[in-house]
Amino acid sequence: MILIADAGGTKIEWALIDSDGTTLLRTSTRGHNAAHADTQTLVDMLHDEAPALYAEAQGVDEIFYYGAGCAGERKVTVAKTLSEIFHAETCHAESDMLGAAQALCGRNEGIACILGTGSNSCYYDGTKITDHVSPLGFILGDEGSGAVLGRRLIGMVFKGGFSKKISDKFQWRFPEDDISQIITHVYRGERPNAYLASFVPFLSENISEKEIEDFVVGEFIRFFRFNVSAYPTAHSLPVHFTGSVAHHFADQLRSAAVTLGYTIGNILKNPMDSLISFHLENQGRNK
């Protein structure tokens, strides 16, 4: 058996797969960012939220955990914790970016990108990530992410960047989110990035409005310019995407790519199905 986890800051998806490829169990728990939370939260989470997985995955042969914040020593700590929880023979803890790259590119060379609450990108050579532009987070970077789309939408609304029609629609859609409330949530709230991303559905609901579509396309152009353009071979390779923002705004993402001369490859809402296929196809190979 193998256990695969796609762990974001909001949600972790778990899949327990038998040696013949049969899916034994799929479930989800709340998210975990290894850079901000200790591994005890993982232990508690599995006991409280996924007791069936905790029971059925005991003695699993191999674990592949792809997690937000999994870097350096944190990878070692997460792998050790999961091995102990499940009495696993082997545990690999890697970044969520590597999981996205494997899901999107398989064993092929390409540019892999994440557009969800946050954003990220890398150059993947078919085996490993060999080039990576730091996303810098939603305050300094994260272009094209849900958090930054929300942040820039709010700025445009309250600073007169949109027409009165769009501003009125926004205030009707979010009647309790005046400037004071927004500032409180962003500067004093526990998860300001998720709060800002909660405004993104407004963009989806109004994407038929030209100024909204132009705004979204423009934000994706910024993502390409500040991230994808840093990879020397980006114009000659497919640029793949995973994440809810990429999925819901796929047409606008393609428009931005065409404008700058990039070729869009796969766009996946969620990498788990492709991660399962990747690991089943590559069983026994050196990951």
C-alpha positions as CSV (number, residue, x, y, z in Angstrom):
1,M,0.0,0.0,0.0
2,I,1.0,3.6,-0.6
3,L,-0.4,6.7,1.1
4,I,-0.4,10.0,-0.8
5,A,-1.1,13.4,0.7
6,D,-1.6,16.7,-1.0
7,A,-1.3,19.2,1.9
8,G,-2.2,22.8,1.5
9,G,-2.7,25.4,4.1
10,T,-6.4,25.1,3.9
11,K,-7.0,21.4,3.3
12,I,-5.1,18.1,3.1
13,E,-6.3,15.4,0.7
14,W,-5.3,11.8,1.5
15,A,-5.5,8.8,-0.7
16,L,-4.7,5.2,0.4
17,I,-3.9,3.0,-2.6
18,D,-3.4,-0.8,-2.8
19,S,-0.5,-2.4,-4.7
20,D,-2.9,-3.3,-7.5
21,G,-4.0,0.3,-8.0
22,T,-7.3,0.0,-6.1
23,T,-8.2,3.1,-4.1
24,L,-8.9,1.9,-0.6
25,L,-9.8,5.2,1.0
26,R,-9.9,8.9,0.1
27,T,-10.5,11.6,2.7
28,S,-9.6,15.1,3.6
29,T,-8.7,17.0,6.8
30,R,-8.0,20.6,7.6
31,G,-4.8,22.0,6.2
32,H,-1.3,22.1,7.6
33,N,1.7,24.4,6.7
34,A,4.9,22.9,8.1
35,A,6.5,26.3,8.2
36,H,4.0,27.6,10.7
37,A,2.5,24.6,12.6
38,D,4.3,21.9,14.5
39,T,3.9,18.2,13.7
40,Q,1.8,17.5,16.8
41,T,-1.1,19.2,14.9
42,L,-0.8,16.5,12.2
43,V,-1.0,13.8,14.8
44,D,-4.1,15.3,16.5
45,M,-5.7,16.0,13.2
46,L,-5.4,12.4,12.0
47,H,-6.8,11.1,15.2
48,D,-9.7,13.5,15.4
49,E,-10.6,14.0,11.7
50,A,-9.5,10.9,9.9
51,P,-9.9,7.9,12.3
52,A,-10.6,5.5,9.4
53,L,-7.5,6.5,7.6
54,Y,-5.4,6.3,10.8
55,A,-6.7,2.7,11.3
56,E,-6.5,1.4,7.7
57,A,-3.1,2.9,6.8
58,Q,-1.2,1.2,9.6
59,G,1.8,-0.6,8.3
60,V,1.6,1.2,4.9
61,D,4.7,0.5,2.7
62,E,5.4,4.0,1.5
63,I,4.1,7.5,2.2
64,F,4.4,10.4,-0.3
65,Y,3.5,13.7,1.5
66,Y,3.6,16.9,-0.5
67,G,3.1,19.8,1.8
68,A,3.0,23.6,2.1
69,G,6.1,24.7,4.0
70,C,7.9,21.4,3.6
71,A,11.5,22.5,3.2
72,G,14.8,21.8,4.8
73,E,14.7,20.3,8.3
74,R,10.9,20.5,8.2
75,K,10.8,17.8,5.6
76,V,12.8,15.5,8.0
77,T,10.5,16.3,10.9
78,V,7.3,15.7,8.9
79,A,8.6,12.4,7.4
80,K,9.6,11.1,10.9
81,T,6.3,12.0,12.4
82,L,4.2,10.4,9.6
83,S,6.4,7.2,9.7
84,E,5.7,6.9,13.4
85,I,2.0,7.6,13.1
86,F,1.5,4.9,10.4
87,H,4.4,2.6,11.2
88,A,5.4,3.1,7.6
89,E,8.5,1.5,6.0
90,T,9.4,4.6,4.1
91,C,8.1,8.2,4.1
92,H,9.0,10.9,1.6
93,A,8.0,14.5,2.7
94,E,8.4,17.0,-0.1
95,S,7.1,20.5,-1.0
96,D,3.6,20.9,-2.5
97,M,5.4,22.5,-5.5
98,L,7.0,19.1,-6.3
99,G,3.7,17.3,-6.0
100,A,2.1,19.8,-8.4
101,A,5.0,19.4,-10.8
102,Q,4.7,15.6,-10.8
103,A,0.9,15.8,-11.2
104,L,1.1,18.3,-14.1
105,C,4.2,17.2,-16.0
106,G,4.6,13.5,-15.1
107,R,8.1,12.5,-16.3
108,N,8.3,15.4,-18.8
109,E,10.1,18.7,-18.7
110,G,7.9,21.7,-18.1
111,I,7.0,24.8,-16.1
112,A,4.6,24.0,-13.2
113,C,2.5,26.6,-11.5
114,I,0.1,26.8,-8.6
115,L,-2.7,29.4,-8.5
116,G,-4.8,28.9,-5.4
117,T,-5.0,31.0,-2.3
118,G,-1.3,31.6,-2.9
119,S,0.8,31.2,-6.0
120,N,4.0,29.4,-6.9
121,S,6.0,28.2,-9.9
122,C,9.0,26.1,-10.8
123,Y,11.0,24.6,-13.7
124,Y,10.8,20.8,-13.5
125,D,13.2,18.7,-15.5
126,G,11.1,15.6,-15.5
127,T,12.5,14.3,-12.3
128,K,13.1,17.2,-9.9
129,I,12.7,20.9,-9.5
130,T,15.9,22.6,-10.7
131,D,14.8,26.3,-10.8
132,H,12.3,28.1,-8.6
133,V,11.3,31.7,-8.2
134,S,10.2,32.5,-4.6
135,P,6.6,33.6,-4.6
136,L,7.3,35.9,-1.6
137,G,3.8,35.6,-0.1
138,F,0.7,37.7,-0.6
139,I,2.3,40.9,0.8
140,L,5.4,41.0,-1.3
141,G,4.4,38.8,-4.3
142,D,2.0,35.9,-4.9
143,E,0.9,37.5,-8.2
144,G,-2.3,35.9,-9.6
145,S,-3.2,34.2,-6.4
146,G,-6.6,34.3,-4.7
147,A,-5.2,36.5,-1.9
148,V,-3.7,39.0,-4.3
149,L,-6.7,39.1,-6.6
150,G,-8.8,39.9,-3.5
151,R,-6.3,42.4,-2.2
152,R,-6.1,44.3,-5.5
153,L,-9.9,44.0,-6.1
154,I,-10.5,45.8,-2.8
155,G,-8.0,48.5,-3.6
156,M,-9.6,49.1,-7.0
157,V,-13.1,49.3,-5.5
158,F,-12.3,51.7,-2.6
159,K,-9.9,53.8,-4.6
160,G,-12.1,54.4,-7.6
161,G,-10.4,52.1,-10.0
162,F,-13.7,50.5,-11.2
163,S,-16.8,52.0,-12.5
164,K,-19.6,53.0,-10.1
165,K,-21.6,50.0,-11.4
166,I,-18.9,47.5,-10.3
167,S,-18.3,49.3,-7.0
168,D,-22.0,49.3,-6.2
169,K,-22.2,45.6,-7.0
170,F,-19.3,44.9,-4.7
171,Q,-20.8,46.8,-1.8
172,W,-24.2,45.0,-2.4
173,R,-22.4,41.6,-2.4
174,F,-20.4,42.3,0.7
175,P,-22.5,44.7,2.8
176,E,-20.7,44.1,6.0
177,D,-17.2,44.5,4.6
178,D,-16.6,48.2,4.8
179,I,-13.1,49.7,4.9
180,S,-12.9,49.4,8.7
181,Q,-13.9,45.7,8.7
182,I,-11.5,44.9,5.9
183,I,-8.6,46.6,7.6
184,T,-9.3,44.8,10.8
185,H,-9.4,41.4,9.1
186,V,-6.3,42.0,7.1
187,Y,-4.1,43.5,9.7
188,R,-5.4,41.8,12.8
189,G,-7.0,38.6,11.6
190,E,-5.5,35.1,11.9
191,R,-5.6,34.2,8.2
192,P,-5.6,37.4,6.2
193,N,-4.6,35.6,3.0
194,A,-7.7,33.4,3.1
195,Y,-9.9,36.4,4.0
196,L,-8.7,38.3,0.9
197,A,-9.2,35.2,-1.3
198,S,-12.8,35.0,-0.1
199,F,-13.5,38.0,-2.4
200,V,-12.5,36.1,-5.5
201,P,-16.0,34.6,-6.2
202,F,-17.1,38.2,-6.9
203,L,-14.7,38.2,-9.8
204,S,-16.1,34.9,-11.1
205,E,-19.7,36.1,-10.8
206,N,-19.0,39.2,-12.8
207,I,-16.4,37.9,-15.3
208,S,-18.8,38.9,-18.2
209,E,-18.1,42.5,-17.3
210,K,-15.3,43.7,-19.5
211,E,-13.5,45.7,-16.8
212,I,-13.5,42.7,-14.5
213,E,-12.2,40.4,-17.2
214,D,-9.5,42.9,-18.1
215,F,-8.6,43.1,-14.4
216,V,-8.2,39.4,-14.0
217,V,-6.3,39.0,-17.3
218,G,-4.0,41.8,-16.2
219,E,-3.3,40.1,-12.9
220,F,-2.3,36.9,-14.7
221,I,-0.1,38.9,-17.0
222,R,1.7,40.1,-13.8
223,F,2.1,36.5,-12.7
224,F,3.8,35.5,-16.0
225,R,6.0,38.6,-16.0
226,F,7.2,38.3,-12.4
227,N,7.4,34.5,-12.2
228,V,7.3,32.5,-15.4
229,S,9.5,34.9,-17.4
230,A,12.4,34.1,-15.0
231,Y,12.7,30.6,-16.5
232,P,14.9,30.8,-19.6
233,T,13.1,28.0,-21.5
234,A,9.5,29.1,-20.6
235,H,8.6,30.2,-24.1
236,S,9.6,26.8,-25.5
237,L,7.9,24.6,-22.9
238,P,4.3,24.1,-21.9
239,V,3.3,26.1,-18.8
240,H,1.0,24.0,-16.6
241,F,-1.3,25.1,-13.8
242,T,-3.1,23.6,-10.8
243,G,-5.3,25.3,-8.2
244,S,-8.8,26.6,-7.8
245,V,-8.0,30.1,-9.3
246,A,-6.4,28.6,-12.4
247,H,-9.3,26.2,-12.8
248,H,-12.1,28.8,-12.4
249,F,-10.4,31.5,-14.6
250,A,-8.9,29.2,-17.2
251,D,-10.1,31.3,-20.1
252,Q,-8.5,34.4,-18.7
253,L,-5.3,32.6,-17.9
254,R,-5.1,31.4,-21.5
255,S,-5.7,35.0,-22.7
256,A,-2.8,36.3,-20.6
257,A,-0.5,33.5,-21.9
258,V,-1.4,34.3,-25.5
259,T,-0.7,38.0,-25.0
260,L,2.9,37.1,-23.8
261,G,3.6,34.2,-26.2
262,Y,3.4,31.3,-23.7
263,T,1.8,27.9,-24.3
264,I,-0.6,26.7,-21.7
265,G,-0.5,22.9,-21.0
266,N,-2.6,21.2,-18.4
267,I,-4.9,23.1,-16.0
268,L,-6.0,21.0,-13.0
269,K,-8.3,22.1,-10.2
270,N,-6.7,19.4,-8.0
271,P,-3.5,17.4,-8.4
272,M,-4.5,14.3,-6.5
273,D,-5.9,12.1,-9.3
274,S,-2.8,12.8,-11.4
275,L,-0.5,12.2,-8.4
276,I,-2.1,8.8,-7.9
277,S,-1.5,8.0,-11.6
278,F,2.0,9.2,-11.4
279,H,3.0,7.0,-8.5
280,L,1.2,3.9,-9.8
281,E,3.0,4.3,-13.2
282,N,6.4,4.9,-11.5
283,Q,6.3,2.2,-8.7
284,G,9.7,0.9,-8.1
285,R,11.5,3.8,-9.8
286,N,13.8,6.2,-7.8
287,K,11.6,9.1,-7.0
